[in-house]
């Protein structure tokens, strides 16, 4: 199923303000009810930066949400709405639709769970204008709630000083904290709307962006994100399958002039059989069983020799890049790196057919003991 087929029936309710915006904010809405949406929209419209265009992608089919958005459009001429006739449930598809209508040279992604500090966009724009050679990103405050819904802790995201290569291990850049320049999208394409990346499209985009442009962390607190939302998104991700997908080059197919023909649910025949099966399962749950009725299993060229390599290291260093990222495809697609700075994930052991420990074994002994109790005991490789 192509992007064009999914978005062709979306209704467009344009903003009444025709002045040139400096930032277009693309807000995808899928949650239940309108309370989170109201907080998100009001936090954008209250920005000290007035030259903004806010495009809300309404993927809810909720009459109450539609009514409130129509009312909000009457109150603020900078608000535009894209309304779906059927629920798609893939945020990247909505952001692509919104980008087609965006008029500013800079873009920000958001969902209804994101809230912006009042001066965030003005401060981010100032940083981008000061250093136009960089793609700037700020940080968000992460809020924990107790069972009664009361905020019990707020912590600033302090990971923004990390090397960009750490994006190959985990996503430390908040969805709504990046000011995305149009020239970058023209060069590498936009977000990948494939069903495989339904909950990881932003992470994939930051990785692709960092490979072609220099990204710069700036000391701007952009807004607030709920910790439960982050956990919920992470819980839906098969990290081995997602990693194999993200390691596969796709920029040429994600250029704006070609993205309408991009297939949302097509498996990649170069991927391992288990990843293609994950793709089929996600198509059923995300796009509906009828999307793949009659579809044939896509055979891989080496199903009998499929395997995955787990690299355990102190950090994602130059040797990791040299020895594993530079392997020829498809072997470099089937590598996953975990570092000692993380809580080493037990789920990573489930699909690994070999484990390589680099630099030191002692810090990983407990992790390796678990591996030895599984089928990995005869394929374990260790560095010094």
Secondary structure, DSSP 8 states (H G I E B T S, - for coil): -BHHHHHTT-EEE--S--S--SEEEEEEE-SSSSHHHHHHHHHHHT-S---EEEEEEE-S--HHHHHHHHHHHHH-TTEEEEE-SS----HHHHHHHHHHH--SSEEEEEETT-EE-TTHHHHHHHHHHHTTTSEEEEEEEEEEE-TTS-EEEEEE--GGGS-GGGGGT---S-GGGB-EEHHHHHHH------GGGTTTHHHHHHHHHHHHS-EEEEEEEEEEEEHHHHHHHHHT--HHHHHHHHTS--GGGGSTTTGGG-BSS---TTS-HHHHHHHHHHIIIII-GGGSTT------TTGGG---EEEEESS--HHHIIIIITS-TTGGGGEEEEETTS---THHHHH-SEEEE-S-SGGGHHHHHHHHTTGGGGTEEE--
